[in-house]
Amino acid sequence: MSLGAGRKQAFVEKPARSLIQMGGLVLVLSALVLPTPAAAESLRDALAAAYMYSPKLDAERARLRATDENVTRAESGYRPTVEGSADFGRQTADSKPETETNGDTAPWGYSISVRQSVFNGFRTTNEVSEAEASVRAGREDLRLVETNALLDAVGAYMDVVAAQAVVRIRENNVSVLTEELESAKTRRAAKEVTRTDVAQAQARLAGAESTADLAKSDLKTARALYMRVIGHAPGKLMVPPMSNSKLPRSIEEAWETAEQQNPALASALYREEAARFAVDKVRGELLPQVNLEASYGHRENLNAYYEEQDGASITARASIPFYDGGETRARVRQAKEIH
C-alpha cells in the first residue's frame, strides 16, 4: 500500500471568524518582525520528499498503469467486434453481343459486419485471469520499489547524520591537539620538554588534520548521495529517536512476517498464478471455436441493369482445429515449462 493513500481529514470551520482573522494578523506581523530560524528536517520529512521525488517510483507507476491496460485488452474478447467499409469507383463493361449491362457506371456502396465470439476454448477467461494476476504482481513490484526507495532514503539521511558527527569529533580532536602542540612549544621554550616531544605533537596534529579532511570528504559524498536520493541538499538534520519496539521478537516471527508481507515473495506467487493461466489459455487453442457473424451491405450503380442492391446475412460458424503441424502443442509444453 503506497504512502500517498492516507486518510482525508475533515476540518470544521468555527464561527469565531474575527478571532481567527486577528490571530492570523498577529502571526503575519510577528513573521515580518522576528527572524524565523530554519526548521530542522526530520527523517519523516526526508522520506516524504524522497517518495515524491524518486524517478524510480514514477517509472514503476507508469509500468503498472501499462500493465493495467492488459486487463481491458483481455476483456475485449467478451465483446463483439463491429467493422464498416465503403467504396466508390468507376467501371466499364463491353461485351459482344451487346447486353443491358454494357456501358460506363460509377458503383459505390457500404457494408457493416458484426462478429461475436460464443465459445473460444475458454481462452478469454484464462487471458483475463492471467492479466489480473499480472496486475497484482505489478502492484507488489511497485511496493518493493517503494520499500527500496524509502530504505535508500533512510540510509542517505543517516549517512549524513553520521558523517556530520564524525566531522565534529575530528575537528574537536584537531582543536585539542593544536592546544597540546602550543603547550609543547611553550614547555620547550622553558626547557621542560625535548624537541622530540614537540615533533611528536606535530605528528599527532598532522594525523588528526588528515583524518579530519577525510571525514569532510566523506561528508561531501554523503551529502551528494542525499541530494540524489531525497531530491534536495541536506540542511540541518535531526537525529531520529532509536526504538526497536517494532522489531520481531524472534527469528521465527521474522520469517512469518516475511512470508506474509514480503512484496518480492507475493509478486512471485502472483506471477506463478499468471503463468498457470497462460498454460490454459494456449491449451484453449486446441478446442473448437463458435462465432456468430452478421453483416449488411448496400450498393448502387452496379451496372446499367442493376441500380441498387441490398444484402444481409447472419451466420453461426464453428471451427475445429484438427492438425496444425504440432505448433500449438509445442507452445502448450513451452508454457508448462515457463510455469
Summary of the structure (lengths in Angstrom):
residues: 339
radius of gyration: 38.8
end to end distance: 27.4
largest distance: 141.5
contacts: 852
relative contact order: 0.14
helix: 60%
strand: 15%
